[in-house]
């Protein structure tokens, strides 16, 4: 025979199971790349780091300078480095991203470690 306490515990466990399934359904095991990401990669392919380059990171969409403003003059090219990253949603920016299984789209931005520079 179930006691009121056992029924309450069973109901609580059922609620927890439902809530857990909601969280699991919204997470993604794979990075979701937008059409804009692939189009931007193709558009700026000549400017991204490639295998053998000094700063090759092992993935595509990393640039030494903002490719939207290429070609750069020699002064910019030789005196400054500003890494620009192509995020899976197709946006270019100064924030890097990482794979994140807990995010709905499979990725999230990395926190800026250079605060105060």
MARGUTI-309012 format. One record per residue: x, y, z of N, C-alpha, C in turn; residue in one letter. Coordinates in steps of 0.02 Angstrom, whole numbers, plus 50000, padded with zeros to 5 digits. Layout:
MARGUTI-309012
((X; Y; Z); (X; Y; Z); (X; Y; Z); 'a');
...
END
This chain:
MARGUTI-309012
((50042; 49941; 50000); (50000; 50000; 50000); (50044; 50063; 50000); 'x');
((50028; 50110; 49957); (50066; 50171; 49952); (50043; 50221; 50005); 'x');
((50092; 50249; 50037); (50076; 50301; 50086); (50074; 50369; 50051); 'x');
((50046; 50419; 50082); (50046; 50487; 50051); (50117; 50510; 50036); 'x');
((50163; 50493; 50079); (50233; 50514; 50068); (50262; 50480; 50006); 'x');
((50246; 50417; 49995); (50269; 50381; 49936); (50239; 50410; 49872); 'x');
((50175; 50429; 49874); (50142; 50459; 49816); (50174; 50527; 49800); 'x');
((50190; 50565; 49851); (50223; 50630; 49841); (50292; 50621; 49811); 'x');
((50329; 50572; 49835); (50395; 50558; 49808); (50390; 50536; 49735); 'x');
((50342; 50492; 49719); (50333; 50469; 49650); (50315; 50527; 49604); 'x');
((50271; 50571; 49628); (50251; 50629; 49587); (50311; 50676; 49577); 'x');
((50351; 50686; 49628); (50411; 50729; 49622); (50460; 50700; 49572); 'x');
((50471; 50635; 49575); (50517; 50603; 49528); (50491; 50609; 49456); 'x');
((50426; 50604; 49447); (50397; 50611; 49380); (50409; 50681; 49354); 'x');
((50400; 50731; 49395); (50411; 50801; 49375); (50484; 50811; 49356); 'x');
((50529; 50784; 49397); (50601; 50790; 49382); (50618; 50757; 49316); 'x');
((50590; 50699; 49303); (50603; 50663; 49240); (50579; 50703; 49180); 'x');
((50520; 50734; 49186); (50494; 50775; 49131); (50539; 50836; 49119); 'x');
((50559; 50869; 49173); (50602; 50927; 49166); (50669; 50908; 49136); 'x');
((50697; 50852; 49156); (50760; 50829; 49128); (50754; 50815; 49053); 'x');
((50697; 50788; 49032); (50688; 50775; 48961); (50682; 50839; 48922); 'x');
((50655; 50892; 48951); (50653; 50956; 48917); (50723; 50982; 48904); 'x');
((50766; 50979; 48954); (50835; 51002; 48947); (50872; 50960; 48896); 'x');
((50862; 50896; 48896); (50898; 50852; 48848); (50875; 50866; 48777); 'x');
((50813; 50882; 48768); (50788; 50895; 48700); (50816; 50960; 48671); 'x');
((50833; 51008; 48714); (50857; 51072; 48688); (50932; 51072; 48677); 'x');
((50969; 51025; 48704); (51041; 51022; 48694); (51057; 50990; 48627); 'x');
((51117; 51004; 48601); (51137; 50977; 48537); (51207; 50947; 48543); 'x');
((51216; 50889; 48514); (51281; 50857; 48516); (51325; 50881; 48459); 'x');
((51296; 50913; 48409); (51334; 50936; 48352); (51325; 51011; 48342); 'x');
((51377; 51043; 48317); (51374; 51114; 48301); (51329; 51123; 48240); 'x');
((51283; 51171; 48244); (51238; 51187; 48189); (51269; 51246; 48151); 'x');
((51290; 51234; 48089); (51319; 51286; 48047); (51265; 51314; 48001); 'x');
((51261; 51380; 47997); (51211; 51412; 47954); (51235; 51415; 47882); 'x');
((51189; 51430; 47837); (51208; 51440; 47767); (51255; 51500; 47760); 'x');
((51244; 51551; 47802); (51287; 51611; 47801); (51359; 51592; 47819); 'x');
((51368; 51545; 47864); (51436; 51522; 47883); (51472; 51495; 47822); 'x');
((51439; 51450; 47786); (51471; 51419; 47728); (51484; 51470; 47672); 'x');
((51438; 51517; 47663); (51447; 51568; 47612); (51505; 51614; 47629); 'x');
((51512; 51632; 47693); (51566; 51676; 47714); (51633; 51640; 47709); 'x');
((51635; 51577; 47727); (51698; 51538; 47719); (51721; 51540; 47647); 'x');
((51675; 51529; 47601); (51692; 51528; 47530); (51715; 51597; 47507); 'x');
((51679; 51649; 47529); (51694; 51717; 47508); (51764; 51740; 47530); 'x');
((51785; 51721; 47590); (51848; 51745; 47618); (51901; 51690; 47625); 'x');
((51895; 51637; 47586); (51940; 51579; 47593); (52014; 51598; 47586); 'x');
((52030; 51645; 47543); (52100; 51662; 47533); (52132; 51697; 47593); 'x');
((52092; 51722; 47639); (52119; 51760; 47696); (52122; 51720; 47761); 'x');
((52093; 51661; 47763); (52092; 51624; 47826); (52157; 51586; 47837); 'x');
((52173; 51571; 47900); (52231; 51530; 47915); (52220; 51461; 47885); 'x');
((52275; 51432; 47861); (52272; 51366; 47830); (52325; 51321; 47862); 'x');
((52319; 51255; 47852); (52371; 51210; 47879); (52440; 51233; 47857); 'x');
((52486; 51235; 47904); (52554; 51258; 47889); (52566; 51331; 47907); 'x');
((52512; 51371; 47914); (52520; 51440; 47936); (52541; 51442; 48009); 'x');
((52573; 51496; 48030); (52600; 51500; 48098); (52547; 51497; 48152); 'x');
((52486; 51515; 48136); (52434; 51515; 48188); (52376; 51468; 48170); 'x');
((52389; 51416; 48133); (52337; 51368; 48115); (52307; 51338; 48177); 'x');
((52242; 51343; 48185); (52209; 51319; 48246); (52177; 51251; 48237); 'x');
((52178; 51225; 48177); (52147; 51161; 48165); (52075; 51166; 48142); 'x');
((52050; 51226; 48135); (51982; 51234; 48110); (51977; 51294; 48063); 'x');
((51925; 51296; 48025); (51916; 51348; 47976); (51883; 51410; 48007); 'x');
((51888; 51466; 47970); (51854; 51526; 47992); (51891; 51568; 48042); 'x');
((51959; 51563; 48043); (52000; 51605; 48087); (52044; 51648; 48042); 'x');
((52043; 51713; 48055); (52078; 51761; 48013); (52124; 51804; 48055); 'x');
((52180; 51826; 48025); (52226; 51870; 48061); (52200; 51942; 48063); 'x');
((52162; 51961; 48014); (52131; 52027; 48010); (52059; 52017; 47985); 'x');
((52019; 52068; 47993); (51949; 52063; 47971); (51947; 52058; 47895); 'x');
((51925; 52002; 47868); (51926; 51993; 47796); (51878; 52039; 47758); 'x');
((51831; 52069; 47793); (51784; 52115; 47759); (51819; 52177; 47733); 'x');
((51879; 52192; 47761); (51915; 52252; 47742); (51977; 52237; 47702); 'x');
((51984; 52177; 47676); (52042; 52158; 47636); (52035; 52187; 47566); 'x');
((52089; 52197; 47530); (52158; 52185; 47550); (52184; 52240; 47596); 'x');
((52228; 52222; 47641); (52255; 52269; 47689); (52319; 52299; 47661); 'x');
((52335; 52360; 47683); (52398; 52388; 47661); (52455; 52355; 47700); 'x');
((52517; 52365; 47678); (52574; 52332; 47710); (52582; 52351; 47783); 'x');
((52565; 52413; 47801); (52573; 52434; 47870); (52528; 52393; 47916); 'x');
((52466; 52386; 47898); (52419; 52347; 47939); (52441; 52274; 47941); 'x');
((52460; 52248; 47885); (52478; 52178; 47880); (52539; 52161; 47924); 'x');
((52587; 52205; 47929); (52649; 52189; 47964); (52652; 52215; 48036); 'x');
((52608; 52260; 48056); (52614; 52290; 48122); (52559; 52271; 48171); 'x');
((52505; 52242; 48146); (52450; 52226; 48191); (52426; 52154; 48181); 'x');
((52401; 52126; 48234); (52368; 52061; 48230); (52303; 52068; 48269); 'x');
((52249; 52052; 48237); (52184; 52054; 48271); (52145; 51993; 48246); 'x');
((52144; 51942; 48286); (52110; 51881; 48265); (52036; 51894; 48257); 'x');
((52009; 51872; 48202); (51938; 51877; 48188); (51912; 51806; 48176); 'x');
((51855; 51791; 48207); (51828; 51723; 48205); (51761; 51722; 48170); 'x');
((51750; 51672; 48131); (51685; 51661; 48099); (51646; 51612; 48142); 'x');
((51592; 51636; 48171); (51550; 51593; 48213); (51504; 51551; 48170); 'x');
((51481; 51495; 48196); (51437; 51451; 48156); (51372; 51483; 48132); 'x');
((51352; 51538; 48163); (51291; 51572; 48138); (51306; 51619; 48080); 'x');
((51371; 51624; 48060); (51390; 51664; 48002); (51414; 51734; 48019); 'x');
((51420; 51751; 48083); (51443; 51818; 48101); (51519; 51818; 48111); 'x');
((51550; 51872; 48091); (51621; 51883; 48102); (51630; 51927; 48162); 'x');
((51678; 51911; 48205); (51690; 51952; 48264); (51754; 51934; 48299); 'x');
((51767; 51968; 48354); (51829; 51960; 48391); (51823; 51908; 48447); 'x');
((51764; 51879; 48456); (51755; 51828; 48507); (51760; 51759; 48475); 'x');
((51802; 51717; 48505); (51808; 51648; 48482); (51750; 51607; 48509); 'x');
((51740; 51548; 48483); (51685; 51505; 48504); (51711; 51434; 48513); 'x');
((51674; 51395; 48550); (51692; 51325; 48563); (51630; 51282; 48555); 'x');
((51642; 51218; 48543); (51586; 51171; 48543); (51558; 51166; 48614); 'x');
((51493; 51166; 48620); (51460; 51165; 48685); (51398; 51121; 48681); 'x');
((51405; 51060; 48709); (51350; 51012; 48706); (51287; 51036; 48742); 'x');
((51295; 51083; 48789); (51237; 51106; 48826); (51198; 51161; 48789); 'x');
((51226; 51188; 48736); (51192; 51241; 48698); (51147; 51211; 48645); 'x');
((51090; 51243; 48632); (51043; 51216; 48582); (51073; 51209; 48512); 'x');
((51119; 51255; 48494); (51150; 51253; 48428); (51218; 51218; 48428); 'x');
((51239; 51191; 48485); (51301; 51153; 48489); (51364; 51194; 48498); 'x');
((51359; 51260; 48508); (51418; 51302; 48517); (51401; 51362; 48560); 'x');
((51453; 51394; 48588); (51444; 51456; 48625); (51509; 51496; 48621); 'x');
((51503; 51561; 48634); (51562; 51605; 48633); (51606; 51592; 48693); 'x');
((51672; 51604; 48685); (51720; 51598; 48738); (51724; 51666; 48773); 'x');
((51730; 51665; 48838); (51737; 51728; 48875); (51803; 51761; 48856); 'x');
((51803; 51827; 48854); (51863; 51865; 48838); (51911; 51864; 48897); 'x');
((51970; 51834; 48887); (52020; 51829; 48941); (52066; 51889; 48944); 'x');
((52058; 51937; 48900); (52105; 51992; 48896); (52076; 52058; 48922); 'x');
((52032; 52053; 48970); (52001; 52113; 48998); (52054; 52158; 49028); 'x');
((52051; 52220; 49013); (52099; 52268; 49040); (52156; 52283; 48993); 'x');
((52159; 52248; 48937); (52212; 52263; 48888); (52192; 52322; 48848); 'x');
END
